[in-house]
């Protein structure tokens, strides 16, 4: 069996957008991704749509929305995928399975979310649907409160990590300046991110506003095909591995600051790819909150448990470090439209590997890792991509 390859993509701007709904957001990327692959809409054999929604909009059945804009997709199979903040990677896996089963030649993957039309208080409550409501539904400050508790537990076990969290935020905001799709393109600096102020208050102590990803609208899309077909196309980014691991939903059932599901996903993906972490050129990792990126350093094996701070404070994860993490600016600067995030991470990584990342481009981009998670390290997806042509 040949592996799936990404052969075309499109990425819209993230932020508070004029597009009124998910349908219009899908319209900004679906046709553009098909055109980028150099194929006709009629050649698409299956459509895979990522949307979390869960209350952001009344329209909660998006799988056929692309057909309004591209009538050639009528009568093609189309499915909505949802796995919390990892919905985008779930759609990617659905498309890969479709191709591996021989059910089609080209798959269109779309991720989209419209969040900013929802009042902030309601946003927090909606996002708590990605937690275990029976035990975690009354945590103050919504999902930020969940990660505030995770950060507090990490601090209790390993000491105050405020400098490390501020350094992660500052790194990602600095990187985001070069990302034309990012919601926030401002280098905030370490001091601003480190200190509590009127513009940077606590959201869920010890997490401040600069520790939390943004409420965003946005969409991204890509075309997948089999490796044999991809070899004849203009560009091809190959999946060297793609792993999905789920863990218990309740925080009470696991050591929440260990991100054990993420550890297992990384272990399996690197093994499947026959690589070591040090072989990767860079990683795009799920920094929904700065403490998540900190723990993810440990989960991927970059440092020992409790030593994640070394990776950021000693510069390992900077663009010029030994393993750049989130050269795009991550969710922290780019924004986090839930359904679009996993697709965006794959598209941004493919851009780097193809040498099409513009100002974001790293000098070395040969093989890369992606970590996208749903909930608090519940749905864990790791992809390893490399350039085929």
Backbone torsions as a table, in degrees:
resi	resn	phi	psi	omega
1	UNK	NA	130.2	175.8
2	UNK	-82.8	154.7	-177.8
3	UNK	-83.9	159.1	176.4
4	UNK	-74.8	150.9	177.3
5	UNK	-132.7	146.8	172.8
6	UNK	-89.8	123.6	-174.6
7	UNK	-122.2	1.8	177.1
8	UNK	-169.6	154.7	-177.4
9	UNK	-160.5	165.2	174.1
10	UNK	-151.7	143.4	-178.5
11	UNK	-138.0	124.7	177.3
12	UNK	-90.7	168.7	174.2
13	UNK	-65.9	141.1	173.9
14	UNK	-101.6	146.2	177.4
15	UNK	148.0	-157.4	174.5
16	UNK	-87.9	100.2	-168.0
17	UNK	-104.0	158.3	179.5
18	UNK	-75.0	-24.5	179.8
19	UNK	-55.8	127.5	-170.0
20	UNK	-78.6	-18.3	-172.9
21	UNK	-158.0	176.8	-178.9
22	UNK	-63.8	-37.7	179.7
23	UNK	-57.6	-44.8	-179.2
24	UNK	-69.4	-34.0	176.5
25	UNK	-65.7	-42.7	176.0
26	UNK	-57.6	-37.9	-179.6
27	UNK	-64.5	-22.4	-179.5
28	UNK	-77.9	-16.1	-173.1
29	UNK	-126.1	-26.8	-171.6
30	UNK	-62.3	-56.3	-179.9
31	UNK	-65.2	-35.0	-179.2
32	UNK	-65.2	-38.2	178.4
33	UNK	-66.4	-41.2	178.2
34	UNK	-61.8	-44.9	179.0
35	UNK	-63.6	-38.7	-179.6
36	UNK	-63.2	-32.0	178.0
37	UNK	-76.7	-13.1	179.3
38	UNK	76.4	28.0	177.8
39	UNK	-121.4	170.4	177.6
40	UNK	-91.6	150.6	177.2
41	UNK	-53.9	-33.6	-178.7
42	UNK	-65.3	-18.0	179.9
43	UNK	-80.8	-11.1	177.4
44	UNK	-70.0	131.2	-177.4
45	UNK	-104.2	-17.8	-179.6
46	UNK	-159.0	147.0	-177.8
47	UNK	-121.3	132.0	-174.9
48	UNK	-127.8	110.5	-170.5
49	UNK	-111.3	127.2	177.0
50	UNK	-100.9	123.0	176.5
51	UNK	-151.1	122.9	175.7
52	UNK	-81.0	-55.4	-179.1
53	UNK	54.8	-92.7	178.8
54	UNK	57.3	26.9	176.8
55	UNK	125.1	-5.7	178.0
56	UNK	-68.5	-27.6	-179.0
57	UNK	-151.1	156.9	178.2
58	UNK	-71.7	-30.7	179.9
59	UNK	-76.1	100.8	-174.3
60	UNK	-117.4	24.4	-180.0
61	UNK	-136.7	80.8	-167.5
62	UNK	-96.5	-1.6	-165.8
63	UNK	-60.6	-31.9	-177.1
64	UNK	-98.0	4.5	-173.9
65	UNK	-62.5	-31.7	-179.4
66	UNK	-65.3	-20.7	-178.8
67	UNK	-69.5	-28.6	176.6
68	UNK	-60.5	-34.2	-176.0
69	UNK	-92.3	-29.9	-178.3
70	UNK	-128.7	85.6	-175.8
71	UNK	-58.4	-20.6	178.7
72	UNK	-63.9	-17.2	-179.9
73	UNK	-83.5	-5.8	-179.8
74	UNK	-59.5	137.6	-179.5
75	UNK	76.1	3.9	172.6
76	UNK	-83.8	148.1	174.9
77	UNK	-65.6	134.5	-179.9
78	UNK	-140.3	133.6	-174.5
79	UNK	-137.1	141.6	174.6
80	UNK	-92.3	136.7	178.0
81	UNK	-116.4	138.3	179.8
82	UNK	-143.7	121.9	174.4
83	UNK	-148.9	57.4	-177.5
84	UNK	54.3	-137.0	-174.5
85	UNK	-71.6	-6.4	175.4
86	UNK	-101.2	17.9	-178.9
87	UNK	-57.1	-38.3	-179.4
88	UNK	-61.5	-43.9	178.0
89	UNK	-68.7	-32.3	175.5
90	UNK	-61.5	-41.0	177.6
91	UNK	-65.7	-39.8	176.5
92	UNK	-59.7	-45.2	178.7
93	UNK	-63.9	-38.6	177.1
94	UNK	-60.9	-41.3	179.4
95	UNK	-67.8	-39.7	178.4
96	UNK	-63.4	-43.2	179.4
97	UNK	-63.7	-38.9	178.6
98	UNK	-59.2	-45.8	179.8
99	UNK	-69.2	-41.9	-178.7
100	UNK	-63.6	-29.6	178.7
101	UNK	-79.0	-3.7	179.4
102	UNK	74.3	22.2	-176.9
103	UNK	-85.3	-9.1	179.7
104	UNK	-171.7	172.5	-177.7
105	UNK	-105.0	-36.8	-179.5
106	UNK	-128.0	134.6	177.6
107	UNK	-121.9	137.4	176.1
108	UNK	-103.7	121.9	177.2
109	UNK	-111.1	127.9	-178.5
110	UNK	-127.9	133.4	172.4
111	UNK	-122.1	134.4	-177.9
112	UNK	-153.3	153.6	172.5
113	UNK	-159.3	141.2	173.9
114	UNK	-118.3	106.2	-173.7
115	UNK	-111.9	-29.0	-166.6
116	UNK	-76.1	-11.0	176.2
117	UNK	-79.0	-8.8	-178.4
118	UNK	-94.0	132.7	178.1
119	UNK	-56.6	145.5	-173.9
120	UNK	-56.3	-40.6	-179.5
121	UNK	-62.6	-37.0	179.0
122	UNK	-71.5	-35.4	178.1
123	UNK	-57.7	-47.0	-179.8
124	UNK	-59.1	-40.6	179.9
125	UNK	-69.3	-39.7	178.2
126	UNK	-61.4	-44.0	-177.8
127	UNK	-66.4	-25.4	176.0
128	UNK	-65.4	-13.6	174.6
129	UNK	-66.7	-13.3	175.3
130	UNK	-90.5	5.0	174.3
131	UNK	-109.2	177.1	178.5
132	UNK	-86.9	97.9	-171.8
133	UNK	-56.4	-35.5	-175.5
134	UNK	-61.1	-30.4	-179.0
135	UNK	-115.9	-24.8	-170.7
136	UNK	-116.8	3.8	-173.4
137	UNK	-70.3	-16.9	-178.8
138	UNK	-106.4	12.5	178.2
139	UNK	-65.3	126.3	179.0
140	UNK	-61.5	150.1	176.6
141	UNK	72.3	19.9	173.1
142	UNK	62.8	-142.9	-175.8
143	UNK	-68.7	-27.4	173.2
144	UNK	-60.7	-34.7	177.0
145	UNK	-65.2	-35.4	176.3
146	UNK	-60.2	-48.4	-178.7
147	UNK	-76.2	-23.1	171.0
148	UNK	-62.8	-40.9	176.7
149	UNK	-67.0	-37.9	176.7
150	UNK	-62.5	-45.1	178.7
151	UNK	-62.0	-41.9	-179.7
152	UNK	-62.3	-41.6	178.5
153	UNK	-65.6	-39.8	178.9
154	UNK	-62.8	-43.9	179.3
155	UNK	-61.2	-41.3	-179.5
156	UNK	-62.9	-37.2	-177.3
157	UNK	-82.3	-38.4	-170.3
158	UNK	-119.0	1.8	179.9
159	UNK	97.0	167.2	-177.5
160	UNK	-61.8	126.0	-177.7
161	UNK	-113.8	22.3	-174.4
162	UNK	-59.5	-38.2	178.5
163	UNK	-64.4	-41.8	-179.2
164	UNK	-65.4	-43.6	179.8
165	UNK	-63.5	-41.6	179.0
166	UNK	-65.0	-37.4	179.2
167	UNK	-67.1	-37.4	176.3
168	UNK	-64.0	-46.8	178.9
169	UNK	-60.2	-45.1	-178.5
170	UNK	-64.5	-41.1	178.1
171	UNK	-59.8	-48.5	-175.1
172	UNK	-69.6	-35.6	175.6
173	UNK	-68.8	-37.0	175.5
174	UNK	-63.0	-44.0	178.6
175	UNK	-64.2	-35.9	-177.7
176	UNK	-64.2	-20.6	178.9
177	UNK	-58.5	-33.7	-177.1
178	UNK	-86.9	-2.0	-176.2
179	UNK	-98.1	109.2	-176.7
180	UNK	-66.9	-14.8	-179.4
181	UNK	-93.7	-7.7	-171.4
182	UNK	-72.1	143.4	177.2
183	UNK	-68.8	-39.6	-178.4
184	UNK	-121.8	111.1	-178.5
185	UNK	-111.6	59.2	-179.8
186	UNK	-131.7	132.0	175.3
187	UNK	-82.5	100.8	-173.7
188	UNK	-78.7	-23.9	179.4
189	UNK	81.9	155.6	-176.7
190	UNK	-63.9	-44.9	-174.4
191	UNK	-60.6	-43.6	179.8
192	UNK	-63.2	-43.6	-178.1
193	UNK	-70.3	-26.6	-175.6
194	UNK	-80.9	-31.8	-169.6
195	UNK	-104.9	140.9	174.2
196	UNK	-73.5	135.5	179.4
197	UNK	-153.6	176.5	177.0
198	UNK	-59.8	-33.9	-179.7
199	UNK	-90.1	-9.5	179.0
200	UNK	-137.9	65.3	-177.2
201	UNK	-79.8	167.7	170.1
202	UNK	-65.4	135.6	172.9
203	UNK	-100.6	-46.1	175.7
204	UNK	-152.5	88.6	-172.4
205	UNK	-48.3	136.7	8.6
206	UNK	-87.6	13.1	-179.1
207	UNK	-86.4	130.5	176.1
208	UNK	-99.9	177.7	-179.8
209	UNK	-57.1	-38.9	-179.2
210	UNK	-72.0	-6.9	176.4
211	UNK	-92.0	-2.8	-171.7
212	UNK	-115.9	136.7	176.7
213	UNK	-68.3	166.0	-170.3
214	UNK	-92.2	150.3	170.6
215	UNK	-77.7	125.0	-166.0
216	UNK	-142.3	156.6	163.5
217	UNK	-107.1	153.4	175.1
218	UNK	166.6	168.2	-179.8
219	UNK	-153.0	151.4	174.1
220	UNK	-147.7	155.8	-178.7
221	UNK	-149.8	157.2	177.0
222	UNK	-154.1	161.3	179.1
223	UNK	-112.0	130.7	175.4
224	UNK	-113.3	146.2	172.3
225	UNK	-147.6	175.9	178.9
226	UNK	-77.5	161.3	-174.4
227	UNK	-62.5	-40.2	-179.2
228	UNK	-62.3	-43.7	177.6
229	UNK	-65.8	-40.6	-176.1
230	UNK	-62.3	-30.0	-177.7
231	UNK	-63.7	-20.6	-179.8
232	UNK	-98.2	4.4	-176.1
233	UNK	-100.9	173.4	-173.1
234	UNK	-66.6	-33.5	179.8
235	UNK	-152.3	154.1	-178.1
236	UNK	-155.9	123.1	176.2
237	UNK	-112.1	116.9	-170.0
238	UNK	-93.7	139.1	169.5
239	UNK	-76.5	114.7	174.6
240	UNK	-86.4	-26.1	174.0
241	UNK	-160.1	152.4	174.0
242	UNK	-151.7	115.8	-173.1
243	UNK	-127.2	140.5	177.7
244	UNK	-128.1	125.1	179.4
245	UNK	-131.7	128.6	173.9
246	UNK	-107.9	146.4	177.9
247	UNK	-118.8	175.8	176.0
248	UNK	-55.4	144.4	175.4
249	UNK	-75.1	-47.0	-178.2
250	UNK	-67.5	132.9	175.3
251	UNK	-60.4	-31.7	-176.6
252	UNK	-65.2	-16.4	-177.2
253	UNK	-90.0	0.6	-173.9
254	UNK	-151.3	169.1	173.8
255	UNK	-83.4	95.7	-167.3
256	UNK	-66.1	-23.6	-179.5
257	UNK	-89.9	6.7	177.2
258	UNK	-97.1	-20.4	-177.2
259	UNK	48.6	56.1	-174.4
260	UNK	-64.3	-34.7	177.0
261	UNK	-64.7	-39.8	176.5
262	UNK	-64.8	-41.6	176.6
263	UNK	-56.9	-46.2	-177.6
264	UNK	-66.0	-40.6	179.4
265	UNK	-63.0	-44.4	178.0
266	UNK	-63.7	-43.4	-179.8
267	UNK	-59.0	-47.6	-178.1
268	UNK	-67.6	-39.5	-177.3
269	UNK	-67.2	-45.9	179.2
270	UNK	-63.5	-37.9	177.0
271	UNK	-64.3	-45.3	-180.0
272	UNK	-62.9	-34.8	-179.9
273	UNK	-83.6	-7.9	-176.9
274	UNK	57.8	46.8	-178.2
275	UNK	-131.5	162.8	167.4
276	UNK	-107.6	159.5	-178.2
277	UNK	-55.5	-38.8	-178.6
278	UNK	-66.2	-11.9	177.0
279	UNK	-78.3	-15.6	-177.8
280	UNK	-77.5	144.0	177.0
281	UNK	-79.2	-33.9	179.9
282	UNK	-167.3	169.8	178.2
283	UNK	-135.0	136.8	165.6
284	UNK	-102.0	115.7	-172.5
285	UNK	-122.8	153.5	-168.7
286	UNK	-80.0	86.5	-178.7
287	UNK	-94.5	59.4	176.2
288	UNK	-57.8	-33.0	172.3
289	UNK	-139.5	151.5	-175.3
290	UNK	-60.2	-33.6	179.4
291	UNK	-65.8	-28.5	176.1
292	UNK	-64.0	-46.8	178.4
293	UNK	-61.4	-40.2	179.4
294	UNK	-58.2	-48.3	-179.1
295	UNK	-69.8	-31.7	179.1
296	UNK	-65.7	-30.4	173.4
297	UNK	-55.3	-42.7	-178.6
298	UNK	-73.4	-40.0	-178.6
299	UNK	-64.6	-35.3	-179.8
300	UNK	-80.1	-10.8	177.9
301	UNK	95.1	13.8	179.8
302	UNK	-71.0	-34.8	176.1
303	UNK	-137.8	169.9	171.8
304	UNK	-72.8	159.2	176.1
305	UNK	-54.8	135.4	179.7
306	UNK	84.2	-4.6	-177.1
307	UNK	-112.0	12.8	-179.1
308	UNK	-55.2	-30.5	-179.2
309	UNK	-58.1	-31.1	-179.6
310	UNK	-60.6	-38.6	-176.0
311	UNK	-61.7	-36.9	-178.6
312	UNK	-90.4	-43.3	-175.6
313	UNK	-71.6	-24.4	177.1
314	UNK	-97.5	7.5	171.3
315	UNK	81.4	10.6	-176.8
316	UNK	-61.6	-34.5	-171.6
317	UNK	-100.9	7.7	172.8
318	UNK	-70.8	166.7	-179.5
319	UNK	-56.2	-32.1	-179.7
320	UNK	-101.9	14.3	179.5
321	UNK	-86.1	-177.5	-175.8
322	UNK	-73.5	-22.5	173.2
323	UNK	-146.6	88.6	178.2
324	UNK	-56.9	132.6	176.8
325	UNK	-120.8	125.8	-178.7
326	UNK	59.5	55.4	173.6
327	UNK	-62.9	-16.7	176.4
328	UNK	-76.1	-12.7	-170.1
329	UNK	100.3	-9.5	177.2
330	UNK	64.0	-172.5	177.5
331	UNK	-64.7	-27.6	-176.0
332	UNK	-60.2	-45.0	-179.8
333	UNK	-100.4	-38.9	-176.2
334	UNK	-68.4	-34.5	-173.7
335	UNK	108.4	165.3	-172.9
336	UNK	-138.1	65.0	170.5
337	UNK	-71.2	108.5	-159.8
338	UNK	-47.4	-56.3	-176.3
339	UNK	-66.2	-23.3	-177.8
340	UNK	-87.3	-19.3	-167.5
341	UNK	-59.5	-52.5	-177.0
342	UNK	-62.3	-38.7	177.7
343	UNK	-66.8	-43.8	177.8
344	UNK	-56.5	-44.4	-178.7
345	UNK	-60.8	-39.1	177.9
346	UNK	-69.9	-40.3	-179.6
347	UNK	-66.1	-47.0	-179.5
348	UNK	-61.1	-40.2	178.3
349	UNK	-66.0	-42.5	177.6
350	UNK	-61.1	-39.6	177.1
351	UNK	-58.3	-46.5	179.3
352	UNK	-59.9	-47.2	-176.4
353	UNK	-67.4	-29.0	178.4
354	UNK	-85.2	-4.8	-177.1
355	UNK	73.7	27.1	-177.3
356	UNK	-115.9	25.8	-174.3
357	UNK	-92.0	5.4	175.3
358	UNK	60.0	-131.3	-179.1
359	UNK	-65.2	-21.3	178.5
360	UNK	-76.6	-14.2	-167.6
361	UNK	-58.0	129.6	174.3
362	UNK	-86.3	150.2	179.1
363	UNK	-65.5	-29.8	176.6
364	UNK	-122.8	119.1	178.5
365	UNK	-146.0	82.2	-176.3
366	UNK	-102.9	-47.8	-179.4
367	UNK	-145.1	140.0	-170.5
368	UNK	-140.1	155.5	176.2
369	UNK	-112.4	150.0	176.7
370	UNK	-129.4	131.1	171.9
371	UNK	-123.3	118.8	-180.0
372	UNK	-125.6	128.1	-177.8
373	UNK	-127.3	150.7	174.2
374	UNK	-109.9	134.2	-175.3
375	UNK	69.1	-162.2	179.0
376	UNK	-87.3	78.1	-178.7
377	UNK	58.7	41.4	177.9
378	UNK	-93.7	-60.0	175.1
379	UNK	-97.1	114.9	-172.4
380	UNK	-120.0	119.3	-179.1
381	UNK	-121.4	130.3	172.2
382	UNK	-123.4	126.7	171.9
383	UNK	-115.3	142.9	171.8
384	UNK	-121.5	121.9	-174.7
385	UNK	-117.8	149.5	174.3
386	UNK	-144.0	158.0	179.4
387	UNK	-79.0	125.9	174.4
388	UNK	-90.3	-42.2	176.8
389	UNK	-157.7	NA	NA
